């Protein structure tokens, strides 16, 4: 049996060395199942070499492949940490197997064991670090009106798949979006939804942070994980500094200057855009603008039916004070558990 194990491992190494591994699964650190792969590895190899990662957790040593049996199948698991010259880093697991079905069995077992649900990793900035939490995935169907999010997803997916074309044409590989519209119309929700669809972390920051300086901004952007989506919220509340805070020059440098991060999507959200400098809005810094409007009657009715069904639909239409923000409508519908009450009191929202 021991000879058979050595022989199987040798064959697996051979396949990997010549590029003929039949199946490989990449599990990036922001994936919902990542921590469970890591926990499994720690439990299987309790005496193996370990190290401290960037978040002070004890993890399996990187860049070393562990070969093991899982339910009678051979698995090879490599922990890898990639670092870029700009300071970005991406920790991930590569899981090797001779069949795709083996990988699916392994991951599905982890999902079932830990009751993993679809979530988005949301990072919020503090002084010089990112606080991490898991937020439930925001379904595309929950965003009203649907046009901005669908257009944004299509554009972002095209951008992600065009890396080679950007390189061939010598164009910096990054994308900038501006989300503009009234408060409560879904700008932040749209960014969260995009991150969920693309399976990338959403890094939330505000330039009104009391610690915000050009140096702070550069440092925080450099700490965004590879593939991260950066949301700079409430841009219209930001007043460029002339005395030590974040300057327009510092922000432009982050968007497309020498410190700009390759492969990242940066989103600016603002309620009012008339005071935003034209230099910030030019293509290459802001590539697409998406406008979010108030919710009209037809979309409000769709929300009402989602919460309370169709029985009191006409009563809701009669009382709905069109237009309203999506957040105001949702807040009203959450307030009333009784459908008739929600419809009769729609005029108070």
Buried (B, 14 or more C-beta within 10 A) or exposed (E): EEEEEEEBBEEBBEBBEEEEBEBBBEBBBBBBBBBBBBEBBBEBBEEEEBEEBEEEEEBBEBEEBBBBEBEEBBBBBBBBBEEEEBBBBBBBBBBBBBEEEBBEBBBEBBEEEBEBEEBBBBBBBEEEBBEBEEEEBBEBEBBBBEEBBEEBBEBBEEBBEBEEEBEEEEEEBBBBBBBBBBEBBBBBBBBBBBBBBBBBBBBBBBBBBEEBBBEBBBBBBBBBBBBBBBBBBBBBEBEEBEEEBBBBEBBBBBBBBEBBBBBBBBBBBBBEBEEBEEEBBBEEBBBBBBEBBBBBBEBBBBBBBEBBEEEBBEBBBEBBEBBBBBBBBBEBBEEBEEBEEBBBBBEEB
